[in-house]
Amino acid sequence: VIPQPLVVKDIDVKSSLVLDYELDAVIEFAIQNGPSFKAAVELLSISTPKMISQKAMKLGNLAPALKKQALVPMIIAPYISQQESGGLLQQGISWIDLSGNLLIRISPNIYIERTGKPNQYPDTSPIKNIYKGTSSLVGRALLLKSEGFSSLYEIVDYINSRNGTITLATVSKVLKSLEENLIVEKGKGKIRVKQPALLLENLAAGYAEYAKKQNYRQYPYDVENIDELTTRFSKAQVDYAYCGFYAAKRKGLAMTDQITILVKSIQNVKKALALNPSLARPDEEYGQVVFIETDNPGVWFNIQEKPLNTIVDDLELYLEMINDTPRGPKIANQLKNRILEKFNG
């Protein structure tokens, strides 16, 4: 369905050759109550930045020949984002998406833009949950190591050495999607982040969606001495990590009296406390220490300051803070600068 104000007058898919390059089609359009024009069209069934970029490069190479034949270079895809639209406009390429958006530039005097409609074809994108759960560890690893990785195997080893568990197949799948979206690039023997800020933004969105689906149980406790408690946890091999505003306090970014601790198993906490019940007692009303049980692999990835005073790393804390309104985003902005500064050199 071509959005208004365009009308398709004719489609030619048989003789669509320019300089021996085969085009997907030459389509004649008419503007309602206005002139008609022909476009050299490249079609996409899946909208990814990489695919759009490749089609744009092809049309860009043909620009002089297309101009001689009075053909307008054009891409038609399920969806074109605002960012992609800006890039195509700079290259002089018109576009139409099947979600109801378009941007047509025929001459300096004819310009048509209709945007703002959401993506009606999200299933055409190959990205499936790569910013959630175990898959998100690939993006986290790439942000932690700005110099990049020499191979998929190195990424697997890096993640598994930092409390993560991931397979080569998962890393390969995630990298393919990241490359399609031009977030990661391969060059000079390295796999590295091309758009670190966008990667961080996508991880935050994936984290928010993942967290909404989790039914986290919270267990308030009254604790007299937090250091004695965590020492006991270390001896009992309880997996725990300071998080939230208390983690931000430990990093010098916030002030709070509330202590929040993530644990893999509340049963292991109870077993450790059973040997010394005076360390902590359940207190639903006044407990200043709250345990949150979670198996989210991102929490335990790259944990800092082991074995004592365990704190989630800057990336995990950023994801927590950016989604903890209204106070969290201010702390998140400070963490964002720390995370991305190594990419600015």
Secondary structure, DSSP 8 states (H G I E B T S, - for coil): ---TTEEEEEEE-SS-EETTEE-SEEEEEEETTS-EEEEEEEE-SS--HHHHHHHHHHHHHTHHHHHHTTEEEEEEES---HHHHHHHHHTT-EEEETTS-EEEEEETTEEEEE-----S-GGGS---STTSGGGHHHHHHHHH-TT-BSSHHHHHHHHHTTT----HHHHHHHHHHHHHTTSEEEETTEEEES-HHHHHHHHHHHHHHHHHT----EEEEEES-HHHHHHHHHHTT--EEE-HHHHHHHTTS---S-EEEEES-HHHHHHHHHT-GGGEEE-TTT-SEEEEE---HHHHTT-BS-SSS-B--HHHHHHHHHTSTTTHHHHHHHHHHHHHGGG--
